[in-house]
Amino acid sequence: MQLSHIKLKFEQELKNEFPLTEIGSFFYILTEEFSGKKRIDVALDPHFELSEELRLKFEKALERLKLHEPIQYITGNTEFYGRKFLVNKNVLIPRPETEELVGWIVSDHQKDKNLKVLDIGTGTGCIPISLKMELENANISTYDISSQAIELARKNAELNSAEIQFSELNILETKKLDQKFDIIVSNPPYVRELEKDSMQKNVLKHEPDLALYVADNDALIFYRKITQLAKESLKEGGKLYFEINQYLSEETKLLVEQFGFEAELKKDIFGNYRMLKAVKL
């Protein structure tokens, strides 16, 4: 089968599920992942003959796309802050707004030396690893409740040659942190159950509930606990950074301020308040 025939098959069988431009994006991502051929290579050689092994890879990927499985889970990797990260069903796929959070931290601390940084909620490791790569002298630790997430994050640390201290920990059951930090950062679960109806199928069906959802009646549970720990474990003048629920931005800011922090909200590129920085006074 020729590559052009596979492209047509993707368009025909996915047309009722996705826009044509998105189908094209899926096809070119998979073509590069499976064969190493970039978009320009496909344009120059559309009649490239697929081996049986390659044809089967495309067929399997097509069936997974029909079930709205994220393309990143199909390829097994994604890009974050210009670097490659492995992903699987045990972790959330890193989002652009999380890159913006990392960018804010890097911008604030690029000239600082010997920072002690704690990331809470490791996931793929995209936040602590990116910070280590950008703030080379920083000492970075990270906690997650999921052993599967930590296992994957360790692989990503090796892949990116980043030295990170990993620990398995349930932050909600933690009474005290055993070190003092200059920075604590977290992208905790913050999607309320009532918001599920507005979410895309690929997220609802495939990404881990543990990393996404909180109860409607206590949506800020993680922010409250982490801020409480940060109050005792941040050095004077230390900073707490959060990715936040845009619909609860003012409530989150108020909560942090009630613990005696000076808080600042920041908008993402779409104009939504998705980040918060709090300084320990």
N, C-alpha and C positions, 0 to 999 in steps of 0.2 A: 504493500500500500504506500502511496506517495504522501508526503507531508501535507500537500495541498488538499488531499482527500480527507485527512484527519481534521484539518481546519474547518472544512465544510461540514463534517460530521458534528463537530463541536457546536457550530452555529445553528445547525438544524435541531439538535437534540436539547440545546439549552435555551433556545429562543423564548420559551414561555416562562423561564425562571430568572433570566438576567438580561440587562441591556446588551446590545451588540458590542459596544465598546468594551464592556467588562468581560465578555466572552473572549474577545480578541486578546485582552490583557492576560486572561488565564492561559490561553493557548501559547502565547509567546513566553510567559514565565516557565511553563512546563517544557517547552521546546528547549529553552536554554538549560534548564535543570537536567533534562533527560539526555540531551545530545550535545550540549555545549554550543549550539547554534544560536546566535543572536538574531534580532529582528531583521537586520540588514542581510544576514546570511540566508534567511528564509526568502526574502524578496529576490535575492540573486539566484537562488536554487530552489524554487517552489516544488519542483518535481523530484526532490530528494527521496530516494526509496528507503523506507523504514525496514529495519530488521524485524523479525517476528518478536523478539524481546522488547524492542522499542514500541511496536504496535500494541502489545499487551499492556505496557506501562501507561500509554495514553488511554487505552480502553478502561483500565482500572481507575485512573484519575477522573475520567468522564463520569463514571458511575458514582464516585464520591462527591463530585460537584453537583450531581443531580440531587443528592441528599443535603445540599447546602453546607458541606464540610468546608471550612476555610482553606483557601489555597495554601496558606502557610503550613497547615497540618499535613497537607498532601506532599508538599516539597520537603517538609521537615525542617525548614529554616526560614528566617526573615532577616531584614536589615534594620538595625537600630543605631542611630547616631553614627552612621557611616561604617558600621561593623556588622559582621555576620553572627547571628545567634541561632542556635538550634531551638526548635519548639516541638512540643507534643501536647497531647490532650490533658496532661497534668498541670499545664500552666496557661495563663492568659497570653494571648498574642500581644506583644508590645504595641502601644498606640502612639500616634504623633504627639499628643498632648504630654505624654510622659517624656518624650524627647525634649519638649519645651521646658519641663520641670528640671531635667538634667542641665539644660542650657542655662537656666537661671542660676542654679547652684554654681556651675563652672564660672559664669560671669562674675558672680559675687566673690569667688574665692580663688581665682586664677593665680594671684600673687602670694597667697598664703602658703606657709610651709608647715610640714609636720601636723597636718590636721588629723584628728581622730573622728571618724565618721561611722555612724550606724545607720544601716538600711533595715527597715522592718517590713517584711513581706517580700521575700526574695524573688519568687517566680522564676523567670528565665535567668535572673541575675543581671538584667539589662541596666538597672540603675547603678548598683554597686560596681559592676565591671566598667561601665562607661565612665563613672566618676574616677575610678582608679587609673584608667587610661588617660584621662584629661588632667587629673590632679596627682601627678606621679608620686609625690612624696607623702601622700595621704595614707594613713593606716585605716583600712576599711573592713568592717564586720557587717554581717547580715544574718537576720533571723527569719525562719519560716516554719510554719506548723507542719508542712508537708515534706516528708522524706523524699518523695518522688521529685518534687520541685527542686530540692537541694541537690539531688543526684544530677539532674539536668543542668542546674546552674554551675555545678563543679565542672562539668564538661565544657560549658561556655567559657568559664574562667581559663581553662586549659587552652581552649581554642584561641582565645584572645591574649594569652600570656599575661593574665592579671592575677596578682596575689591577693586573695580575699579570705577572711576567716568566716567560715560557715557554721551556723548552729541551728539545730532543730529545737523550736521553742513555741509554745502557745502564749502569745503576748497577753491575751486576756486573763491568763492565770498567773502572770508574772507580777510579783509584788515589788521587786526592785531590780534595777540593772546594776551590774557589778563593776562598771567603769564610768568615767566621766568623758563626755564627748563634746567636740566643737560643733558638730552637725548631727542632727537626727533627721532622716528623711523617710517618708512612707507613702506608698500608693495602696492604701488598704481597701477592703471591700466597702463599697458605698452605694451600690444600686439597690433601691428599695423594691420590694416585691410589687408594689403598685406601678412601677415603671416598666415592668416586663413587657407589657402590651406594645410599647413603643420600640422595642428592641428587634434587631434583625434576626432572621431564622438561624443564620450561621452561628450567632452568639448564643442564642437560647438553646439550641440543640447540641452544641459541641463544646463550648468553653466551660471550664470547671465552676460550678456553683459556689464552691468554697471560697474562691478568689473574687467573686462578683457581688453576692447578695447579702443584704442585711434586712432585719425585720423592720416593717414600717413604723412600729412603735418605739424603736430605739436605733434610728438610722445612723447616729453619730457615736455608736458604742466604741468603735476602734479609735476615733479621734479623741474621745474623752480619756480612754485608757493610755494612749500613747502620750498625750499632752501631760497627763498626771505623772507618768514616768519621766518625761523630758524635764519637767519642773525640777526634779531632784537630780537628774543625771546629765543635764547640760551644764557646761561651764558658764560662768558669768559672761554675758554677751553672746553666748552660743545661739545657734539658729535651728529652728524646727521648720522643715519644709513638708508640705502635703500636696498631693493631688486630691482634688475635692469634687464632690457632686455639684454641678453648676446650679442646681435647683435649691441647694442648701448652703450656698456660699456665705450669706450673712449670718446664718445660724452657726456655721462652723467658726467663723471669725469671732463671734460673740463668745462661743464656748472657750476658745483659746485665750481670749482676753480675760475671761473670768478666772483663769489660772495665773494671771499676772503678767502675761506676755504682751508685747506690742506687736500687733498683727497687721499684715498687708495682703490684700487680694491682688491677683494678676490675671488678666484675660489671656486666652489662647488666640491663635490666629483667626479663629472664627468669631471672636468678640465675646466669648463666654468666660465667666470667672471659673477657671479650672485649677488654679494653683493658689497656695497660701504660704506666706513666710511669716514666722513669728520669732521675735528676738526676746531672749530671756533678760529681763532688766535686773 
